[in-house]
Amino acid sequence: MFVHEKELTFWRDDGIYSSAPDGFRPFFDVARNGFNAYGDKLMPFHQESILPGIQTVPLFGHTPGHTGYLLGDGSASLLIWGDIVHFPHIQMAQPEVTIAFDSDPIQASRTRGQLLDRVATDKLSISGMHFNLPTAGLVQREGNAYVPKLSRT
């Protein structure tokens, strides 16, 4: 399992864990259990390319090492952006809107705005968590907002 070294450090930091609100600690437990389950198959990284045809895309802000994965290149690319957008119907129209789970709301907002601009400009196919069906498609710029053009792919 490939995970950014900043992400791994964040979830394994006992100081952050002990100072987290009680309601957030179960998320640390789940992450730690997942990382531990991979043992020596856990592959921390910090560079952009992890495997041929797979580029990492730093999406810091939701968590310190939150990362997307760009599969392929050119017009046939698919960006899996993870949790940088939690409420597509709100955050794509207003990228500055953050949620309580963003560890650095200012960075998350900035990252989301830059990412939406990139995927719209480069016409990258996207997928991620928190979409209702359909779960993949394109993003188009409409004025100062971004609009998902999702398809059943």
VENTAKA-V782716 format. One record per residue. N is the residue number from 1. PSI is psi in whole degrees, 0 to 359 (* if undefined). Layout:
n=(N N)
psi=(PSI PSI)
//
This chain:
n=(1 2 3 4 5 6 7 8 9 10 11 12 13 14 15 16 17 18 19 20 21 22 23 24 25 26 27 28 29 30 31 32 33 34 35 36 37 38 39 40 41 42 43 44 45 46 47 48 49 50 51 52 53 54 55 56 57 58 59 60 61 62 63 64 65 66 67 68 69 70 71 72 73 74 75 76 77 78 79 80 81 82 83 84 85 86 87 88 89 90 91 92 93 94 95 96 97 98 99 100 101 102 103 104 105 106 107 108 109 110 111 112 113 114 115 116 117 118 119 120 121 122 123 124 125 126 127 128 129 130 131 132 133 134 135 136 137 138 139 140 141 142 143 144 145 146 147 148 149 150 151 152 153)
psi=(125 131 137 140 328 325 315 315 316 307 336 358 113 328 315 317 310 335 355 146 149 322 341 340 325 331 323 318 317 314 314 316 319 314 316 326 331 342 236 359 359 124 90 144 165 352 172 319 123 329 158 128 1 114 140 147 109 126 49 148 310 309 165 334 20 135 141 169 124 115 127 189 163 209 348 11 151 125 119 110 6 232 16 338 115 324 84 321 341 306 341 327 329 81 341 348 127 175 166 334 353 119 332 89 322 314 318 316 314 314 315 315 315 319 314 321 317 311 328 315 315 358 45 136 143 156 157 183 166 14 140 168 141 161 9 156 210 169 134 145 131 100 234 5 169 144 129 138 79 150 162 90 *)
//
